[in-house]
């Protein structure tokens, strides 16, 4: 087989390839993989993490949207006998078809990391844990606590679904080309049980999005502007002993849960 040249980074896809084997080792160790594990990798790039995963896990599904990179990885298929290489958009790939218990280990494409996170969290019953490299500011949003500017919809929804640890930062020197943003690796362990039914979760997410839709306004006014009945919201926050002057960014995940259940 003719081996293609090493693909150059595609700026449109925000490609920055990980080159540091020490970081790869730390990511794999954090994932706590066994030979019985099925792994999902999104954005394998040139395959440095893919190779390490193939040596540690039982089976790896690696989804790459760039056909050039996919073709390059296919030339290494003999070295990756337990890796299924998929040329597809991770936002469209049917992740629900993956086996229950699949572990997600990935250097997520930064330009679509937030919608990918929401998609993976929606399938949290399938993915018991995830080890993800993200833009540092996204990692900060995942672990943010109430009261700060980093705390928002992603913080609430992710912390509702998982216990999250920001494990370590990754220097720009560990990539080629060097990214303009800082990076970090996070681990998410999905909670065994969550409080809401699937139907209630839909209402919960809608409420959280509405609450943060107008960050400078009070919670009550933001919800009113997003179509919630003012009388109902005012009565409910009073009953829950939530001051009407508070903004969404000051509410804990637990307070959002109580509010969503009370407004249902």
C-alpha positions in Angstrom: 0.0 0.0 0.0 1.3 3.5 -0.9 1.7 5.4 2.4 0.5 9.0 2.1 2.5 11.9 3.3 1.9 12.9 6.9 -1.2 15.1 6.7 -0.7 18.8 7.4 -2.9 20.5 10.0 -6.2 21.8 8.7 -6.8 25.2 10.2 -10.5 25.1 9.4 -10.9 22.0 11.6 -8.7 23.6 14.3 -6.2 20.8 14.2 -3.3 20.8 16.7 -1.7 17.4 16.9 -0.6 16.1 20.3 3.1 15.0 20.1 4.1 14.5 23.7 4.2 10.7 24.7 4.3 11.6 28.4 0.9 13.4 28.1 -0.5 10.4 26.2 0.7 8.1 29.1 -1.0 10.3 31.7 -4.3 10.4 29.7 -4.3 6.6 29.4 -3.4 6.1 33.0 -6.3 8.4 34.0 -8.7 6.3 32.0 -7.9 3.2 34.0 -8.5 0.9 31.1 -8.4 -2.9 31.1 -8.2 -5.4 28.2 -11.9 -5.9 28.4 -12.8 -2.2 27.8 -14.3 -0.8 24.7 -13.1 2.8 24.0 -14.5 5.6 21.9 -11.9 8.1 20.6 -13.0 11.2 18.9 -10.5 13.0 16.6 -7.6 10.6 16.6 -5.6 12.9 14.3 -2.3 11.3 13.5 -2.9 8.5 15.9 -0.5 9.0 18.9 -3.2 8.4 21.4 -4.9 5.8 19.3 -1.8 3.6 19.3 -1.6 3.8 23.1 -5.3 3.0 23.5 -5.0 0.0 21.2 -2.3 -1.4 23.4 -4.3 -1.0 26.6 -8.0 -1.5 25.7 -9.8 -4.5 24.1 -11.4 -2.5 21.3 -11.2 1.1 20.1 -13.6 3.0 17.8 -11.8 6.0 16.5 -13.9 8.6 14.7 -12.1 11.0 12.4 -13.9 13.6 10.2 -10.8 14.5 8.1 -10.6 12.0 5.2 -6.9 12.7 4.8 -6.2 11.7 8.4 -8.5 8.7 8.1 -6.6 7.5 5.0 -3.3 8.0 6.8 -4.5 6.0 9.8 -5.7 3.2 7.5 -2.1 2.7 6.4 -1.3 1.9 10.0 -4.2 -0.5 10.4 -1.8 -3.5 10.7 -0.4 -1.9 13.8 -3.9 -1.3 15.2 -5.7 -4.6 14.8 -8.3 -3.9 17.5 -9.1 -0.3 16.2 -12.1 0.4 14.1 -11.4 3.5 12.0 -14.5 5.5 11.2 -14.5 8.5 8.8 -17.5 10.5 10.1 -18.5 13.6 11.9 -18.7 12.8 15.6 -21.8 15.1 15.9 -23.6 12.8 13.5 -22.1 9.4 14.3 -24.7 7.1 16.2 -22.9 6.9 19.5 -26.0 5.1 20.9 -24.9 2.1 18.8 -21.7 1.7 20.9 -21.7 -1.0 23.6 -22.9 -0.2 27.1 -19.9 0.5 29.3 -17.8 2.2 26.5 -15.1 4.5 27.9 -14.6 7.8 26.1 -10.9 8.9 25.8 -10.3 11.8 23.4 -8.6 15.0 22.5 -11.8 16.7 21.5 -11.8 19.0 18.6 -12.0 22.3 20.4 -14.3 24.1 17.9 -17.1 21.6 18.6 -16.2 20.5 22.1 -19.3 22.0 23.8 -22.0 20.4 21.6 -20.0 17.1 21.7 -19.9 17.2 25.5 -23.7 17.7 25.6 -24.1 14.8 23.2 -21.9 12.5 25.2 -23.6 13.5 28.5 -27.0 12.6 26.9 -25.7 9.1 26.5 -24.1 8.9 30.0 -25.8 5.6 30.7 -23.6 4.2 28.0 -20.3 5.9 29.0 -19.4 5.3 32.7 -16.4 7.6 32.5 -14.7 10.0 30.1 -11.2 11.4 30.0 -11.1 14.4 27.7 -8.6 17.0 26.6 -10.3 20.3 26.2 -9.6 24.0 25.9 -8.7 25.1 29.4 -11.5 27.5 29.7 -14.0 24.8 28.8 -12.5 22.6 31.5 -12.9 25.5 34.0 -16.5 25.8 33.0 -17.1 22.1 33.7 -15.8 22.3 37.3 -16.9 25.9 38.0 -18.8 26.6 41.2 -21.7 29.0 41.7 -20.9 32.7 41.9 -18.3 33.0 39.1 -18.4 34.0 35.4 -17.3 30.5 34.4 -20.4 28.9 35.9 -23.2 28.4 33.4 -25.4 25.9 31.6 -22.5 23.5 30.9 -21.4 23.6 34.5 -24.9 22.8 35.8 -25.8 20.1 33.3 -22.4 18.3 33.5 -22.2 18.4 37.3 -25.8 17.0 37.5 -24.7 14.0 35.4 -21.1 13.4 36.6 -18.4 13.9 39.2 -15.8 15.9 37.4 -12.1 16.4 38.1 -9.7 18.8 36.3 -6.7 16.5 36.3 -3.9 18.5 34.7 -3.1 21.3 32.3 -1.2 20.7 29.0 1.4 23.1 27.7 1.0 24.4 24.1 4.5 23.0 23.5 3.0 19.5 23.6 1.2 20.2 20.2 2.2 20.9 16.6 1.3 23.4 15.6 1.1 25.1 19.0 -2.4 26.2 19.8 -3.2 29.8 20.7 -5.3 28.5 23.7 -4.4 26.6 26.9 -5.5 23.0 27.2 -6.4 20.7 30.1 -7.5 17.1 30.7 -10.6 16.4 32.7 -12.1 13.1 34.0 -15.9 12.7 34.3 -17.3 9.8 36.2 -21.0 9.4 35.5 -23.2 9.2 38.5 -24.9 5.9 39.0 -28.2 7.5 39.7 -29.7 10.8 38.8 -32.7 12.5 40.3 -34.8 13.1 37.3 -36.6 11.0 34.7 -35.8 11.5 31.0 -38.9 13.7 30.6 -38.0 15.8 33.7 -34.4 16.2 32.4 -35.8 17.9 29.2 -37.6 20.4 31.4 -34.6 20.8 33.6 -32.2 21.6 30.8 -34.8 24.1 29.3 -35.0 25.8 32.7 -31.3 26.1 33.1 -30.8 27.5 29.6 -33.6 30.0 30.2 -32.1 31.0 33.6 -28.7 31.8 32.0 -30.2 33.4 28.8 -29.9 36.9 30.3 -27.0 36.7 32.8 -27.2 40.3 33.9 -30.9 39.9 34.9 -32.2 38.3 38.0 -33.3 34.7 37.8 -37.0 35.6 37.9 -36.7 38.2 35.1 -34.6 35.9 32.9 -37.2 33.1 33.2 -40.0 35.6 32.6 -38.3 36.8 29.4 -37.9 33.2 28.2 -41.6 32.5 28.5 -42.1 31.2 32.0 -45.2 32.5 33.9 -44.0 35.3 36.2 -46.6 34.5 38.9 -45.6 30.8 38.9 -41.9 31.6 39.1 -42.3 34.2 41.8 -44.4 32.0 43.9 -42.0 29.0 43.5 -38.8 30.8 44.3 -40.5 32.3 47.4 -41.6 28.8 48.5 -38.1 27.4 48.0 -36.6 30.4 49.9 -34.6 31.6 46.9 -34.3 35.4 47.0 -36.0 37.0 44.0 -33.0 39.2 43.6 -30.6 36.4 42.9 -29.1 35.7 39.5 -28.8 32.3 37.8 -25.0 32.1 38.3 -25.5 32.1 42.1 -27.8 29.0 42.2 -26.3 25.6 43.0 -27.1 22.5 41.0 -29.3 21.3 43.8 -31.3 24.6 43.8 -31.8 24.3 40.1 -33.0 20.7 40.6 -35.5 21.9 43.3 -36.7 24.7 41.1 -37.2 22.4 38.1 -39.2 19.9 40.1 -41.3 22.6 41.7 -42.1 24.3 38.5 -43.0 21.0 36.7 
